[in-house]
Amino acid sequence: MATDPQAPPREFDFPVSSPFAEGLGQSFLDEVPEVEEVDIGEGADPVAEFRRTLGMFPTGVTIITTQAEGQVHGMTANAFMSVSLRPPLVLISVDRRAKMNSLLHEGSRYGISVLGDEQEALSDHFAGRVLDDPPEARFLLVRETPLVDGAVAHIVARVVRSYWGGDHSLFLGQVEFARSRPGAPLLFHGGRYEHVLADAPVFGALAPERLERLLASGEERSYADGERIVAAGELGEELYVVLEGAVRVERGGALLASFAQGDLFGEVAVLDGRPRSADVVADGETRCLSVSRDAIREAIAAEPQVAWELLGVLAGRLRDA
Ligand SMILES: Cc1cc2nc3c(=O)[nH]c(=O)nc-3n(C[C@H](O)[C@H](O)[C@H](O)COP(=O)(O)O)c2cc1C
């Protein structure tokens, strides 16, 4: 018998409302296992240790948003996961004591905004932390659902199922809208924020006049739209500065980042000489300055203070790691 690949399978075809708890899906509470102590080893506080163990799983940080009676509500959450591509489904886990838990129900929509590297203050703010200088959140409205402006990814999902999840509720959402932009996401690991190191500047962190001297012997090159400037896998022999136009950083055809006039790229590969991790392609007519490794080495030999500053930048990156 022919089946429609888009149609949910029969086991999905339950009524969403539950006889057990309002707003929750098929939650067979009598099938929930007895609570058992977690085996976490000797002498530790079980809850703290369990939390610490779970915290070793690194995640991004999202703001879950919804609109109820004209009011926007946002909540920081890292318990977000992708579930299915066809149909497009995502899942969030919300503390039953959180206000958000009382606002979400079958048929309601929630927004997911995946925070960018520089949006840590918004994460604290929507986690209810009191800040001296609270950030001002700006929202975009898509399908009557607020989304946090400036995030690296936006999703709007409609709750199709909710499940009992102990002291949390799980809300399975059918995705109606999804957009992303290049950029580094904010990370969370071991109970604290982390940052993607690959995007942190190295030479770009030097004082402008020092950087200018370091780049002085660079060669200008022009590229046509779509022309490859560096290829993934080739050894990093040169550092580049975008002089005019823009470039796209791509891996396997997916856009990872884009750089515009004044931006540097190839900063790490030129130092360690290892193979480049991505392609860089001209986005329109583009002019770049290319500075060879040897030229950089000579410039540093002539001005050893630069080496000391670079060590400072690299030490800062290690500290952040
Ligand atoms: C990085 C981070 C991740 C969090 N993840 C979750 C989560 O996945 N689910 C949850 O219920 N609370 C999570 N929280 C806690 C909520 O953000 C916090 O309890 C918030 O105050 C709840 O807001 P509400 O009661 O106004 O809805 C997280 C907090 C932080 C800082």
The ligand as an ORCA input file, in Angstrom:
! r2SCAN-3c Opt
* xyz 0 1
  C      22.682     28.614     29.946
  C      21.328     28.327     30.556
  C      20.562     27.292     30.065
  C      19.300     27.023     30.605
  N      18.556     26.011     30.067
  C      17.310     25.758     30.526
  C      16.502     24.775     29.890
  O      16.889     24.144     28.937
  N      15.255     24.567     30.407
  C      14.774     25.276     31.470
  O      13.634     25.041     31.872
  N      15.517     26.236     32.072
  C      16.762     26.505     31.625
  N      17.527     27.484     32.192
  C      16.989     28.224     33.331
  C      15.929     29.259     32.902
  O      16.450     30.145     31.945
  C      15.483     30.086     34.148
  O      14.963     29.207     35.106
  C      14.461     31.147     33.803
  O      14.440     32.059     34.870
  C      13.058     30.624     33.603
  O      12.276     31.712     33.174
  P      10.694     31.814     33.353
  O      10.301     31.199     34.681
  O      10.455     33.291     33.342
  O      10.031     31.149     32.160
  C      18.792     27.783     31.678
  C      19.579     28.839     32.184
  C      20.836     29.105     31.630
  C      21.660     30.252     32.150
*
